[in-house]
Amino acid sequence: TGSPRIEEQTLAQLDYDDDGLAVVWAGDSFHYVNRQGRTQAVITWDNGPDPLAEGLMRGRVGARIGYFDARLGQAFPATFDFGWPFTDGIAQVCNGCRRGPADAQGHIPMEGGEWFHIDRQGRRVPAPATP
């Protein structure tokens, strides 16, 4: 399935954070793993696993981006090509966007597509006002 299976003795030796999650690298991506051995692939951000932002992390479900809580439960269906972390209860996401060429620092922008904002239930919401 692309998810790592971790033996019990290895689970016992992992370094878990305050949310009860440890990080493993498997295949070509980071995965969070809980003490029961459940795993979730997450996107790489600044050379590490995507952290929780407002209690949710960005994870992969096939080729789509979804949002997961600290128990590795999916917050709502993964229907986006890309999404930014939540800030003040809102995340910017896109469909139809694609990876652009890397800049001089190796950062890869997302280009094109339809961009919009969602709330923590995955519903479209108006863009936040800019100061």
N, C-alpha and C positions, 0 to 999 in steps of 0.2 A: 504493500500500500504506500510505500515511501516513508512510512513512519518507523523510527527506530524502535526495536524491542530491547529493553534494558533488563538484565538479570537482577534478581532481588538483592544479591550481595553488592552489586554495583549501585543500585538505588540507595542502599543504606550508606554508601560512602560519598554520595554527591553533596555538594555545598548548596543548601537551600537558602533562599532569601526570606525576608519577613512575610512574603505572600505564599510561602511554601513551594516555591518554584526553583528549579535548578536549570542550568543551560547546558545543552550538549550540541556538538557539531556532528551532523550525520549527513552523508551524501554530499550535497552542495548547499546546505542551509543550516541555520541555527534552529533549534527546537527547544521549547520550554518543556520540562517534564515535572510532574508532581510526584509526591511520595508513593502513590499507588502505581506509578509507571505510565500514566496517561501522558501523551505528548501532543504538541501542536507546533507545526512549522510556522515560523514568523519571518517577516522580512528583515533583511540586514540593514542596519542603520548605523552610520558612523563606525563601521567595522565591528559591530556587535549585534546582538539581537534587539529587535524593537522593544523598548521598555513600555511598561504600563503608563498610559496617560489618562488621567481621570478614570482609572480602573479598567481601561480597555487597551488591548494591544492589537496590532495589525498582523493578521496571519494569512497564510495561503490556503485556499481550498481549490485544488487544481490550479488553473491559471488565474483565478479570481482572488480579490482581496476581501477579507472579512474581518470582523472585529470580535475579539474573545476576551472574556473576563479572567480573573486570576485563578479560577477553578478550571480554566481551559474550556469553558462552555461558550458556544457561539451566541453572540448577543442578538443577531438577526442574520438572515441569509446573506451569503457572500455573493454580491452581484456586481462588483465594481472592478474596473481594470486597474485602478490605483486609488489610494486614499491617504490623506494626511492624518496625523494623530488628532484626537479630540482636544479642543481648547474651549473653555467656557461652555461645554455641552454641545458643541457643534464641530463637525469635521467636514473638510472640503474633499470631495471625491470626483472621479471622472469615469466615464465610459467612452470607449472609442479612442482613448489616448494611447500613446505608444512611447517607448523609450527613445530618447534622442541621443545624439552623440555626446560622449563624456567631455567635460570641460577640462582645463589644465590641472585641476585638483582631483580629477577622476570622478566627480559627481555627475550622475546621469539624470538629466531633466526628463520630465514627462511632457509630451507635446501633443497638441491637437485634441480632438474629442470634445465631448460635452462635460463641462465642469459645473458642479452644483454642491449645495451644502445639505448635510443630514443631521438629524438629532440622534440621541443615544438609542433610539428604537429603529433607526434606519430610514426614517421618514424624511422626505424633502422638506426643507425649511428655507425661508428667505436668508439671503446673505446677511451677515452681521453688519451693522453700521460701522463705518470707519471714522475714527476720531479726526 
